[in-house]
Amino acid sequence: MNPNYAAPVLFPRQRQRARLSPFGKRVIERGKPPEIIHILAYGKPNYAHQIPRDAWAEARAINSIEHIAALVLPAGDPPGRYQWPVRNSVCIVEHWPSRGMDQVASALAACLKRYGADYVIVRDAHFNCVRAVL
């Protein structure tokens, strides 16, 4: 073994800083927080008769309205991975009624409350019914 050789120093993994949620920059650039923010967490449809909805296209359309904004939770990502610019806003979480999406929607609602949302309404996108209001 070479006496001049120094073993590499291994640092523990630094915690990754959460990045801004998709379309979050648009919400911040507006300056004034919107009154209502839709958070689209569709995942994948579970039933054959469900039509897949494109959360990205819907978010673009909603963001063109002045007093409303939309954010997207990409399918398969945990809500804690992102920063949510929702302070002092009413948030409506729309999700598919598929396996696991109820847990994701409730975790997302709790995350939005931590980021300062006034109210969070969890809504089923297929049956169009309110599941929870926090």
N, C-alpha and C positions, 0 to 999 in steps of 0.2 A: 504494500500500500504506500502511496506517495505521501510523505509527511507534509508537503506544501499544499495538499489538497484540502480545501474546506468544503464541508458538506453544505448543500444549499439549505438556506433557512426557509422553512415552510411556515407561512403565516396562515392562521385560520381564515376561512372565507369571510370576507367582509359582507355584511348584510347589504343586499342590493336595495337601492333606494327605489321606492315605488314610482313608476312613471305615470304621467297624466293619462287619464282614460281617453279612448278614442273620441274625437270631436270635443275634448275638453279645452283645447286651446281656443277654439271658436267661442266657447262660453266665456272664457276669461277675456278675450279680446273685445267683447262687447262692452266691457267696463261695468255696466250696471247688471246685477244678477237677474236672470229671467224669473218671472213669476212661477212658471211651471217648467219642470225639466222631466222629459220622458227618458227613462232608461230602458233600452231594448235588450232583453236577455233571452233571445229565442232558442238558442241551442239548435237541436234538430227535431223535426216533427216526429211524434211517436206513433201516430196512427196513419193508415193509408189514405184516409179521406182528408187529412190536414194538408193544406197547400203550404209549401215552404215559403216563408216570408223572408225577404232580404232586409235585414236590420240596417245595413249600411245605406241602401237607397232610401229607406224610410227616414233614417236620421238626417240625410241630406235634405229631404223634402221638408221635414219638420223644422230644421235649422233656418230655412228661408223665411219663416214666420217671425215677426219682430219680438213678441213677448214670450215666446216659447222656445225651448232648446231641447236637443236630444243628445244623449250619450249612448254608447254601445258597450255592452259587456261581451267580448268575443266568446264564441262557443268553446267550452272546455277550460276557460281561464277562471281562476278563483277571483272573487271581488277584491280581496286584499292586495292583489298585485298592482292595483292602480290607485291613483289619487283621484278623488271625485270632487270637482268644483261645484258643490251644491249648497254652500252656506246660505241660510235664510231663504231657501226656496222650498216649494212643494214638489216632491218627486213622485212620479208614477212609474212603477216598475212593471213592465209587461213581459210575460214569459209564456212559453208553451206548457201545457199540462202534461209533461212527459216525465218519465222516471228520473228522479234526481233534481228536476228543475225547481220543485217546491223548496228543497233545502238550499239550493243556490239562490233562489229569490229571497228567502228569509235571511241568509247570510249577507246578501247584497243590501237588504233593507237595514240591517244592523250596521253595516259599514257606512251607509249613507247618513245614518243618524250620528255616527261618530264624526263624520266630516261636516256636521252642522246643518243638516236639512231640518226644516221646521216640521214637516209631516212627510211620511212615506206611505204611499198607497200601493199595495201589491195586487196586481190585476192579471187575471188569466186571459191571455190573448185569444184563445180559441172559444171559450164559453162566455167571454166578455163579462165576467163577474169579479167582484172585489173579494179577495181572499183575506186581506189584513190591512188595517190602518194603524200606523204607529205614530 
